Amino acid sequence: MTPGIEVELAGLRLRNPLILASGIMGNTASALVRVYRAGAGALTTKTVTKEPVEGYRNPVVVELPFGLLNAMGLPNPGVDYFLEELRAVKREVPEAPLIVSVGGNSPDEVADVASVVDVGEAVEINASCPHVSGHGVEIGSTPELIGELVRKVRESTSKPLFVKLTPMTHDIRSLGEAAVEAGADVLVAINTIRAMVIDVEAMKPVLSNKFGGLSGPAIRPVAVRAVYELSDLAPVVGVGGVETWRDALEMIMAGATAVGIGTAVYKKGLNVFEEISQGIIKYLESRGLTLKEVVGAAKS
Ligand SMILES: Cc1cc2nc3c(=O)[nH]c(=O)nc-3n(C[C@H](O)[C@H](O)[C@H](O)COP(=O)(O)O)c2cc1C
């Protein structure tokens, strides 16, 4: 019998453990619907803020042999407009679990955004954007501040609460503990890592913002380590550099219940979801294992 790979995550039922990560094809209804139809188990939207944000001027993305460096500046149309877009996703694919990523300049602003999100099955706090001042890393890398942020947002929504953590800390476990204590249902690890690329002809940083967030295969071992350290605190979504079924299984064996995929969608296209699902099924079949038996297997 073909092993099933459905998972349950804070009450959400996913047909497979693969989640579209925030910020990649998550800006429009048509893109989100395409990703779900291509085989994602759940969808995370682009981070949305209270007011529209234009984002930085180009260049905002640099392709590297081992990943991407981006500093988009969290461009988004603001929550009121965006919710209309998300209603269109729900009309097209009502069964798709939708996680709405929210951000803002202060705990009160993030809570305000979360309080009006009336579409989707869960809310994710982006407490970890490394290249937009005030949007996360300053708050997200201190346990006390992340506790305050999560507590405020927890009071503003009854939806399951996902909290996305930064790896830019000496102690991600303390961040996870503070988030869970304040009401997080799921920890998402990791966001991108602050980094820089310099153009030696121009003798200056390539990105208009100078700094950006590094994603893709370069950060995968960091993400696997973070998941390993967090996964006994709460269910974890492991994100960072997953491109193949082996990479996804690494996250799951480190203790992830589900796996986020971002940069690989750019690099490999939408087939990546189906390809990874099939690879996981084949692996489980060949070993006579269930997915549950593999979760956290590397920890024992
Ligand atoms: C172009 C781009 C935009 C992103 N935008 C967001 C965002 O709006 N909110 C967020 O929480 N993470 C954002 N991320 C981070 C991803 O969701 C993910 O955590 C990170 O890229 C690591 O996963 P990956 O290596 O599979 O891309 C973005 C990443 C990229 C590459």
The ligand as an SDF file (V2000), in Angstrom:
LIG
                    3D

 31 33  0  0  0  0  0  0  0  0999 V2000
   12.4950   36.7150   -2.5100 C   0  0  0  0  0  0  0  0  0  0  0  0
   12.1670   36.3090   -1.1040 C   0  0  0  0  0  0  0  0  0  0  0  0
   11.1730   36.9890   -0.3990 C   0  0  0  0  0  0  0  0  0  0  0  0
   10.8640   36.6190    0.9060 C   0  0  0  0  0  0  0  0  0  0  0  0
    9.8580   37.2750    1.5770 N   0  0  0  0  0  0  0  0  0  0  0  0
    9.4960   36.8720    2.8280 C   0  0  0  0  0  0  0  0  0  0  0  0
    8.3940   37.4830    3.4950 C   0  0  0  0  0  0  0  0  0  0  0  0
    7.7130   38.3600    2.9770 O   0  0  0  0  0  0  0  0  0  0  0  0
    8.1040   37.0420    4.7490 N   0  0  0  0  0  0  0  0  0  0  0  0
    8.8020   36.0320    5.3850 C   0  0  0  0  0  0  0  0  0  0  0  0
    8.4690   35.6580    6.5130 O   0  0  0  0  0  0  0  0  0  0  0  0
    9.8350   35.4160    4.7440 N   0  0  0  0  0  0  0  0  0  0  0  0
   10.1860   35.8110    3.4950 C   0  0  0  0  0  0  0  0  0  0  0  0
   11.2280   35.1700    2.8490 N   0  0  0  0  0  0  0  0  0  0  0  0
   11.9550   34.0800    3.5360 C   0  0  0  0  0  0  0  0  0  0  0  0
   11.4310   32.7020    3.1320 C   0  0  0  0  0  0  0  0  0  0  0  0
   10.0830   32.5210    3.4900 O   0  0  0  0  0  0  0  0  0  0  0  0
   12.2790   31.5800    3.7680 C   0  0  0  0  0  0  0  0  0  0  0  0
   12.1830   31.6530    5.1690 O   0  0  0  0  0  0  0  0  0  0  0  0
   13.7550   31.6540    3.3850 C   0  0  0  0  0  0  0  0  0  0  0  0
   13.9160   32.1000    2.0560 O   0  0  0  0  0  0  0  0  0  0  0  0
   14.4570   30.3000    3.5320 C   0  0  0  0  0  0  0  0  0  0  0  0
   13.8370   29.3010    2.7440 O   0  0  0  0  0  0  0  0  0  0  0  0
   14.3230   28.9090    1.2510 P   0  0  0  0  0  0  0  0  0  0  0  0
   15.7780   28.6670    1.3160 O   0  0  0  0  0  0  0  0  0  0  0  0
   13.5080   27.6950    0.9010 O   0  0  0  0  0  0  0  0  0  0  0  0
   13.9850   30.0890    0.3850 O   0  0  0  0  0  0  0  0  0  0  0  0
   11.5630   35.5400    1.5380 C   0  0  0  0  0  0  0  0  0  0  0  0
   12.5530   34.8620    0.8160 C   0  0  0  0  0  0  0  0  0  0  0  0
   12.8710   35.2190   -0.4860 C   0  0  0  0  0  0  0  0  0  0  0  0
   13.9450   34.4580   -1.2180 C   0  0  0  0  0  0  0  0  0  0  0  0
  1  2  1  0
  2  3  1  0
  2 30  2  0
  3  4  2  0
  4  5  1  0
  4 28  1  0
  5  6  2  0
  6  7  1  0
  6 13  1  0
  7  8  2  0
  7  9  1  0
  9 10  1  0
 10 11  2  0
 10 12  1  0
 12 13  2  0
 13 14  1  0
 14 15  1  0
 14 28  1  0
 15 16  1  0
 16 17  1  0
 16 18  1  0
 18 19  1  0
 18 20  1  0
 20 21  1  0
 20 22  1  0
 22 23  1  0
 23 24  1  0
 24 25  2  0
 24 26  1  0
 24 27  1  0
 28 29  2  0
 29 30  1  0
 30 31  1  0
M  END
$$$$
